[in-house]
Amino acid sequence: MDSDGTQDARGTHATPVPRSRSAVPPRPLAPPMPDGSAFLTWLRTPRPDAAPGVWRFGHRPRPEEEPEIVPARQLFSGAVIAFLVGWLIWSLLWNGYLGGWWLLPLQAMTDSWTSPHSFSRVVFSYAWYAIVALTILVSLARLGRWSEVWHRFVAPRFRRRPPAPAAPVPEQDPAEWPQLRAVGAVDAAERLAAEARAGMMRDVDHARLVRAWQSVRSGRHSLATFTGAVLTDGAAACPHPSGARDLPARLAPHDLVTGQVRLGTTADDPRNPYAYRGTGLALGPELLGTSLLAIGPAGSGKTGTVVRPLAESLCLHALAGRAAVVVVGAAGTGLGPADAYDVVVRIGNPESVYDLDLYGGTTDPDEAAAVLAEALAGDLADPHPGSDGRRATTVLAQLLGPFRAVHGRFPSVPELRRLLDGAPGPLAALRTALEGSGQESLLRELDARERQMAQPGDVGGVLADRVALLDRPAFAGFFDTSGQSRPFSLKALDHPVRVRIDLPARGHADASRMLTRLVLAQFTASVAVREDRSLFACLILDDATGAVTPEAVRGIQRLRSGNAGAVLTLRSLDDAPRPLRGPLLGAAGCRMALSGITPWDGQDFAEVWGKEWTEARDVTDRQIIAETPAGKAVHMVRRVITGKAPTARAVTVRQVERERWSASELAHAVPPGHAVLSLTDVRGEHAPPLLVDLRG
């Protein structure tokens, strides 16, 4: 049995999925661990519920509000003074300076006793002394905060390593697969538990089998098929189509039980909520489902500390049958090894095995025209609907429909360029082929195109110039529509596919931006019509410069409803049109400002993060004027000791509304290697802007 969505996605996998394990040998695996103790410890580690963005693996929740901590000097002085006061009170009582009233209860209880020096009376008297002394001690210990002194300064020196947690009962031990035992699949549970104890199971195996079990619970596969696969293959059952059970290498900490990847540590800073300080900062599909926008200059760590860990995490999710991921970036930018992906499209590289489908795998001319128009002229469109965007879609539809009706396919890049240029030969050939075929509607499309070409301001010339950027010798073997290449289509997002698209690094900047818009447009169009939306689909754009268009922003807003998300990075918000900066920040539920952004970018973040009510303290010092000779003498002594004139301090506390992070703080107060990040998950829960150390 295959896990959900693991059928071959129209040739998109580097290795076809064997239907029989005897037909093709499985991919070699890493040597197993000597025992499964490390895996079992990982699996049994508590993962309590936490606020959005908190690394849940082994997390210890903290109070919502910071407890008031007395300074050590004040705490010690108070404890010593309380001890001295207690000693003084006891001495005064014992020596009779405060009278004998405290002995009256003792005398009332022992007056009736026959012998004043009996052993029982002596014992009772000293017991009464102990009760009085203990009462004084407990009262002054509370006043002197002796317990806080003990817990803060004494107990940690004697604290031993906590005992190992007791083994969980089988009904609660995830390593024993209680969900299988509950439905009678005891043999399958025993097989998986034995392989876990023997070190034959990895975290990816566990996540993949849990995903397959969910498909059984939902009715997509039968229990007999699942248990049969487990009894046959053990932890290797329900494989990914590539046969891989892990990535070649991992750079970031991952927890596939919660689906999180740890990006850093929330700084212990007063601007961060107390419950977040010192905790790990992690992201998962529940947060990426609202999309992430990261802004930071070159060298701020966008690729190494944000993009690469997220791509790595989503590739692990894909191996577990949970997600499909498409990563787009310039060639050589460190997006992970080629072995970590099923499909690697190296545009402009003659050695590339895969091609990119220019039309997104669709057969509908209108849909293909809309997506291609967004790629060719999306950055020229007005921020409001209409203008060049719709005209470009109309022009392309007028050509793609007739061409497909005649040739059974869409035009290649050279053919499309000639059609947009208005060359008489190709248009005449289309007209000749359509005449007599009874397709008068397509002939009318050609007539309309020829009339528009003769009018000033026709957008066809602009589209032809844009297509010319792809009609270069470097791209001669790409974007083929004749069936001679292996094109990758984003229609494959119904399957847990891992895709990396390398854009030309040099000499073709405009073409790279246009291809970025093309992939983004195809992604937003494809996820909206997926059949299997249980798979989380994510697009990662390492550099989204030129991809922020009105239609792109609207498409990002629609991703959440399709169980999809996007990760976009920009060097500056200046790389997006000014009218679209606010909508772009509003469309992304997670926003990250890395160290080194400009004050102008900081102003946009400050506006979108809003303000909060804070407590402001105004402190004023007023000099005290002594009126009497004794007061003047005391003031002179204080001035000699402290070096300052005696003053009286007045503190005014008031509630004020201030920005969570000001533009100046974002531009100048974020240390290198840090970022300020706000989060929103798909359920609508929020986390305020957090200062995060991406190196921790």
PECORUR-V15142 format. One record per residue. N is the residue number from 1. NEAR is the number of other ideal C-beta (glycine too) atoms within 10 Angstrom. Layout:
<<N & NEAR> <N & NEAR>>
//
This chain:
<<1 & 20> <2 & 20> <3 & 26> <4 & 22> <5 & 26> <6 & 23> <7 & 13> <8 & 16> <9 & 23> <10 & 17> <11 & 14> <12 & 23> <13 & 22> <14 & 17> <15 & 14> <16 & 12> <17 & 17> <18 & 14> <19 & 10> <20 & 6> <21 & 13> <22 & 6> <23 & 7> <24 & 13> <25 & 9> <26 & 13> <27 & 12> <28 & 7> <29 & 13> <30 & 9> <31 & 7> <32 & 14> <33 & 14> <34 & 9> <35 & 11> <36 & 22> <37 & 11> <38 & 11> <39 & 22> <40 & 19> <41 & 12> <42 & 17> <43 & 16> <44 & 14> <45 & 14> <46 & 10> <47 & 14> <48 & 10> <49 & 8> <50 & 19> <51 & 19> <52 & 22> <53 & 27> <54 & 22> <55 & 23> <56 & 21> <57 & 18> <58 & 12> <59 & 19> <60 & 9> <61 & 12> <62 & 17> <63 & 8> <64 & 9> <65 & 9> <66 & 12> <67 & 7> <68 & 5> <69 & 9> <70 & 13> <71 & 8> <72 & 11> <73 & 8> <74 & 10> <75 & 18> <76 & 15> <77 & 12> <78 & 17> <79 & 19> <80 & 12> <81 & 13> <82 & 19> <83 & 15> <84 & 12> <85 & 14> <86 & 19> <87 & 13> <88 & 10> <89 & 16> <90 & 16> <91 & 11> <92 & 12> <93 & 19> <94 & 13> <95 & 8> <96 & 9> <97 & 8> <98 & 12> <99 & 10> <100 & 10> <101 & 8> <102 & 14> <103 & 16> <104 & 10> <105 & 12> <106 & 18> <107 & 11> <108 & 9> <109 & 13> <110 & 16> <111 & 8> <112 & 6> <113 & 11> <114 & 6> <115 & 8> <116 & 9> <117 & 6> <118 & 12> <119 & 8> <120 & 10> <121 & 16> <122 & 11> <123 & 10> <124 & 14> <125 & 15> <126 & 10> <127 & 10> <128 & 17> <129 & 15> <130 & 10> <131 & 12> <132 & 17> <133 & 15> <134 & 10> <135 & 11> <136 & 16> <137 & 16> <138 & 12> <139 & 13> <140 & 20> <141 & 17> <142 & 11> <143 & 14> <144 & 22> <145 & 18> <146 & 19> <147 & 11> <148 & 14> <149 & 19> <150 & 13> <151 & 11> <152 & 14> <153 & 12> <154 & 11> <155 & 11> <156 & 9> <157 & 6> <158 & 6> <159 & 8> <160 & 5> <161 & 5> <162 & 6> <163 & 6> <164 & 7> <165 & 10> <166 & 6> <167 & 10> <168 & 13> <169 & 9> <170 & 13> <171 & 9> <172 & 9> <173 & 15> <174 & 16> <175 & 21> <176 & 19> <177 & 24> <178 & 15> <179 & 15> <180 & 24> <181 & 16> <182 & 11> <183 & 14> <184 & 11> <185 & 22> <186 & 13> <187 & 12> <188 & 24> <189 & 22> <190 & 16> <191 & 21> <192 & 25> <193 & 21> <194 & 14> <195 & 20> <196 & 23> <197 & 16> <198 & 16> <199 & 17> <200 & 18> <201 & 26> <202 & 23> <203 & 17> <204 & 21> <205 & 25> <206 & 22> <207 & 21> <208 & 29> <209 & 26> <210 & 18> <211 & 21> <212 & 25> <213 & 22> <214 & 17> <215 & 21> <216 & 20> <217 & 12> <218 & 10> <219 & 7> <220 & 12> <221 & 20> <222 & 12> <223 & 15> <224 & 11> <225 & 15> <226 & 23> <227 & 22> <228 & 14> <229 & 21> <230 & 27> <231 & 15> <232 & 12> <233 & 16> <234 & 19> <235 & 22> <236 & 21> <237 & 23> <238 & 25> <239 & 25> <240 & 26> <241 & 26> <242 & 21> <243 & 19> <244 & 22> <245 & 20> <246 & 16> <247 & 20> <248 & 11> <249 & 10> <250 & 15> <251 & 13> <252 & 16> <253 & 15> <254 & 24> <255 & 22> <256 & 23> <257 & 17> <258 & 16> <259 & 24> <260 & 25> <261 & 24> <262 & 18> <263 & 25> <264 & 24> <265 & 19> <266 & 24> <267 & 21> <268 & 13> <269 & 14> <270 & 9> <271 & 15> <272 & 19> <273 & 15> <274 & 14> <275 & 18> <276 & 25> <277 & 18> <278 & 14> <279 & 22> <280 & 23> <281 & 25> <282 & 27> <283 & 25> <284 & 23> <285 & 21> <286 & 18> <287 & 23> <288 & 27> <289 & 25> <290 & 22> <291 & 24> <292 & 25> <293 & 24> <294 & 26> <295 & 29> <296 & 24> <297 & 15> <298 & 10> <299 & 13> <300 & 25> <301 & 21> <302 & 23> <303 & 21> <304 & 14> <305 & 23> <306 & 26> <307 & 25> <308 & 22> <309 & 22> <310 & 23> <311 & 28> <312 & 22> <313 & 30> <314 & 30> <315 & 25> <316 & 25> <317 & 28> <318 & 29> <319 & 28> <320 & 25> <321 & 29> <322 & 24> <323 & 26> <324 & 31> <325 & 27> <326 & 29> <327 & 28> <328 & 25> <329 & 25> <330 & 16> <331 & 17> <332 & 9> <333 & 16> <334 & 13> <335 & 24> <336 & 21> <337 & 12> <338 & 14> <339 & 13> <340 & 23> <341 & 24> <342 & 28> <343 & 21> <344 & 23> <345 & 25> <346 & 20> <347 & 22> <348 & 23> <349 & 15> <350 & 9> <351 & 5> <352 & 17> <353 & 14> <354 & 22> <355 & 20> <356 & 23> <357 & 25> <358 & 25> <359 & 24> <360 & 23> <361 & 15> <362 & 21> <363 & 11> <364 & 13> <365 & 22> <366 & 14> <367 & 16> <368 & 25> <369 & 23> <370 & 22> <371 & 28> <372 & 27> <373 & 26> <374 & 28> <375 & 26> <376 & 28> <377 & 24> <378 & 25> <379 & 20> <380 & 16> <381 & 21> <382 & 12> <383 & 13> <384 & 9> <385 & 11> <386 & 10> <387 & 15> <388 & 19> <389 & 23> <390 & 14> <391 & 21> <392 & 26> <393 & 21> <394 & 18> <395 & 28> <396 & 28> <397 & 21> <398 & 22> <399 & 25> <400 & 23> <401 & 21> <402 & 25> <403 & 23> <404 & 19> <405 & 17> <406 & 17> <407 & 14> <408 & 8> <409 & 14> <410 & 22> <411 & 21> <412 & 15> <413 & 20> <414 & 14> <415 & 19> <416 & 26> <417 & 21> <418 & 18> <419 & 26> <420 & 27> <421 & 17> <422 & 17> <423 & 13> <424 & 9> <425 & 8> <426 & 19> <427 & 19> <428 & 11> <429 & 12> <430 & 22> <431 & 16> <432 & 10> <433 & 16> <434 & 19> <435 & 11> <436 & 7> <437 & 11> <438 & 9> <439 & 16> <440 & 11> <441 & 11> <442 & 22> <443 & 16> <444 & 12> <445 & 22> <446 & 20> <447 & 13> <448 & 13> <449 & 23> <450 & 14> <451 & 10> <452 & 17> <453 & 15> <454 & 8> <455 & 8> <456 & 4> <457 & 8> <458 & 17> <459 & 23> <460 & 21> <461 & 14> <462 & 18> <463 & 26> <464 & 20> <465 & 13> <466 & 22> <467 & 26> <468 & 15> <469 & 19> <470 & 24> <471 & 18> <472 & 15> <473 & 7> <474 & 15> <475 & 18> <476 & 13> <477 & 14> <478 & 24> <479 & 23> <480 & 17> <481 & 21> <482 & 8> <483 & 8> <484 & 9> <485 & 17> <486 & 16> <487 & 22> <488 & 25> <489 & 20> <490 & 28> <491 & 19> <492 & 24> <493 & 30> <494 & 21> <495 & 24> <496 & 33> <497 & 29> <498 & 29> <499 & 25> <500 & 25> <501 & 24> <502 & 22> <503 & 24> <504 & 19> <505 & 14> <506 & 10> <507 & 10> <508 & 19> <509 & 15> <510 & 11> <511 & 21> <512 & 25> <513 & 20> <514 & 23> <515 & 28> <516 & 24> <517 & 25> <518 & 26> <519 & 22> <520 & 29> <521 & 24> <522 & 28> <523 & 26> <524 & 24> <525 & 19> <526 & 25> <527 & 27> <528 & 14> <529 & 12> <530 & 18> <531 & 6> <532 & 15> <533 & 15> <534 & 15> <535 & 23> <536 & 25> <537 & 28> <538 & 29> <539 & 30> <540 & 25> <541 & 24> <542 & 23> <543 & 23> <544 & 26> <545 & 18> <546 & 18> <547 & 27> <548 & 26> <549 & 24> <550 & 22> <551 & 19> <552 & 26> <553 & 20> <554 & 13> <555 & 20> <556 & 27> <557 & 16> <558 & 13> <559 & 23> <560 & 16> <561 & 12> <562 & 18> <563 & 19> <564 & 28> <565 & 27> <566 & 28> <567 & 26> <568 & 26> <569 & 24> <570 & 22> <571 & 20> <572 & 15> <573 & 25> <574 & 14> <575 & 17> <576 & 26> <577 & 17> <578 & 10> <579 & 11> <580 & 17> <581 & 20> <582 & 15> <583 & 18> <584 & 24> <585 & 19> <586 & 13> <587 & 23> <588 & 24> <589 & 23> <590 & 23> <591 & 23> <592 & 25> <593 & 28> <594 & 27> <595 & 21> <596 & 19> <597 & 25> <598 & 16> <599 & 14> <600 & 13> <601 & 23> <602 & 24> <603 & 17> <604 & 23> <605 & 26> <606 & 21> <607 & 14> <608 & 16> <609 & 20> <610 & 11> <611 & 12> <612 & 12> <613 & 9> <614 & 12> <615 & 8> <616 & 11> <617 & 8> <618 & 9> <619 & 8> <620 & 10> <621 & 11> <622 & 9> <623 & 10> <624 & 12> <625 & 10> <626 & 13> <627 & 7> <628 & 8> <629 & 8> <630 & 9> <631 & 13> <632 & 12> <633 & 11> <634 & 13> <635 & 16> <636 & 12> <637 & 11> <638 & 15> <639 & 12> <640 & 8> <641 & 8> <642 & 9> <643 & 7> <644 & 10> <645 & 12> <646 & 16> <647 & 12> <648 & 9> <649 & 8> <650 & 10> <651 & 8> <652 & 9> <653 & 8> <654 & 9> <655 & 8> <656 & 10> <657 & 9> <658 & 11> <659 & 19> <660 & 17> <661 & 21> <662 & 17> <663 & 19> <664 & 13> <665 & 17> <666 & 28> <667 & 19> <668 & 13> <669 & 16> <670 & 23> <671 & 11> <672 & 12> <673 & 16> <674 & 23> <675 & 29> <676 & 26> <677 & 26> <678 & 22> <679 & 24> <680 & 20> <681 & 21> <682 & 17> <683 & 9> <684 & 9> <685 & 13> <686 & 12> <687 & 21> <688 & 17> <689 & 25> <690 & 23> <691 & 23> <692 & 27> <693 & 18> <694 & 23> <695 & 12> <696 & 15>>
//
